[in-house]
Amino acid sequence: MKKRLIQTCQGSITVYFSIIFLSVIIFLGAIWALGRSVLIRTDIRRDIDAAAFSVLAEYDRSWVREYGLYILPKESLEQEIRFYLNENCRHAWGKYEVNDLNITEIRSLQSLPVLQQQILSFMKIRGVLSFVEEAMDLLLQVQEKDRQMTEEIDWQDTEQMQWIQNIYAQMVTNLEGIRPDGYQNPFSINSLLRADPAYEEVKAAIEKEKPSAEDIAILEKAYYACDQTAVICRETVQLSDELEQEIKKLKNADEMPVTSIELNTYRSCWEKNVRLCEEASQAIQAWLKESEQDHQEAIEKVHRLCEYEWSIHLPYEYREQTESRDFTGILSYLKGYTEDISRFAPNRELDLGMVKEESSQEGEIGAIELDSSFKELFLITEYAMGTFQNLREVLDKEKGKLSLNLRGEEKENRYLSNEVEYLVVGKANEYQNVEGSRQRLIWLRVVLNMAYLLANTEKRLEIEAIANTVGGILLPGIGNGIAFGVLLTAWSYGEAIADYRTLLQGGRIPIWKSETSWQTSLSNIVSMDFSEEAAEKGSGLSYEHYMRLLLYMVGQETLLMRIQNLLYLNHQKRSMEEYVTGFSFEGGIHDTGKERRFSGTYQYEIYE
């Protein structure tokens, strides 16, 4: 029995160790199978990544040199990915085949957020200039000063107020007969038949059956006076229409001495005057020429002149002028004074092809929102200035100087010569872009020059002294103010023109002027004797710095769209959709009888 028990125990141990050995074999087999599967998946994942990165490595090097942007052609994307996958499909464990491949979610420069991301990535490494903080402070100061100046003085209404002054003065002359030189007009609305001849004399003469030679002379004067006064009334009706339209354009018309309601009333009276004068003049003239004419009809039409309205009086001031000042001529002269830039910016419409239209939305493209912080806008502005060509660089090229971009490469192969000016204005005409940029720059300087003139006591008193010499018919309480505003605008604008010329010739103009940096005199502006010589280079901001300020005012979305347009034009008008910056793809691979699905997303992020 003992022997049998020993044999039973030995059998159980054998079975036990057999089960353990089998379990170990099964476990090792599972580990091997799992390891092989992981190895296959890892190899496939590595091949997919290698294929995608190999494709991304084939970026267009000319775009990197010219713009710092990484792109690759869209049309060869799928075949390139397939090529690199097939090149790596052989492994120690076997070979796989790519069954299907689907490219999805292609990212291109057509998308503004994608373009923004590429530019910002580039600028964070290569484009940040040493004066970033200083320039940001200057931009904020200019923005704040612009707001303050708008509140202190509405210089945009100055020329319009001068035109209103001229219309109003002519209306007063037509009513009262007082000319700006102080002499009296022989006929006016309020002098009809009041003196020579008087209405009573005309009435008595026309009622006589047999008028004397003296009565006929009175009637001849009367019909001529009526005829001329009708012309003046008709002209005054037109002036009142024009004055009403101009007053409506004013932002603040409270200080005008006449309202639109009053003008409508006056207009009706003057229109009636025209009818009465024409009827009386024609009746008297016909009766004098034809003795058979109905005498009673002539009497009735002359009697209707008692309805004539001569009680309208516009308030005005009259002042003898000590010196003649053609303020409208001064403004017109300065407005027409331009630089000869047609050789560098032809005045012709360009065929820009299918350039993307600018959106009216702010900061949002589709469902993707732009990062529109000031820092991003500033970096994109710096990118635009460093990458694209401006008028100053075009002028320098004429002198043999090189124009380099942020990577130290020469700016070449440009569809537009003045690219930065296009970014500022956005017209399909190079002259309009340069002229538009010039006007924006000049008016920026006008605001800053006004601030200096108002703060400088000596120059402000000089303006006031000349404004006080204005004579003639003035709007009460407004005339001198208009003259002061015209002179302030004219001097600021004349100085701004001199500033622009200095900048264009490579000089510098400070944001805040001083006595030494001020270039013009009021006497030369008033006499329209404008110097064509530019000042010395001086200190302050250059033309490029001021263009940065103008680009900052464009807005980030519009600026990015115009950058897209320039890229489109500079590269033979190829759509931005053709320039891929990222993509996703998915598909299936067959290996050793098993289907394996895969997917991946890849894009240029090499700057990070």
Secondary structure, DSSP 8 states (H G I E B T S, - for coil): -HHHHHHHHHHHHHHHHHHHHHHHHHHHHHHHHHHHHHHHHHHHHHHHHHHHHHHHTT--HHHHHHHS---EESTTHHHHHHHHHHHT-EETTEEEEEEEEEEEEEEETTSHHHHHHHHHHHIIIII--TTHHHHHHHHHHHHHHHHHHHHH--GGGHHHHHHHHHHHHHHHHHHH-B-TTS-B-S--GGGTTTSTT-HHHHHHHHH-SS--HHHHHHHHHHHHHHHHHHHHHHHHHHHHHHHHHHHHH-S--TT-SS-HHHHHHHHHHHHHHHHHHHHHHHHHHHHHH-TTS-HHHHHHHHHGGGG---------EEE--SS---HHHHHHHHHT-----TTTS--SB----S-----SSSSEETTEE----HHHHHHHHHHHHHHS--HHHHHHHHTT---B-TTS-B--S-SSS-HHHHHHH--SBHHHHHHHHHHHHHHHHHHHHHHHHHH-HHHHHHHHHHHTT--EEE-TTTHHHHHHHHHHHHHHHHHHHHHHHHHHTT--B-SS--TTT----HHHHHTT----------SSB-HHHHHHHHHHTT-HHHHHHHHHHHHHHHTTT--GGGEEEEEEEEEEEEETTEEEEEEEEEE--TT-
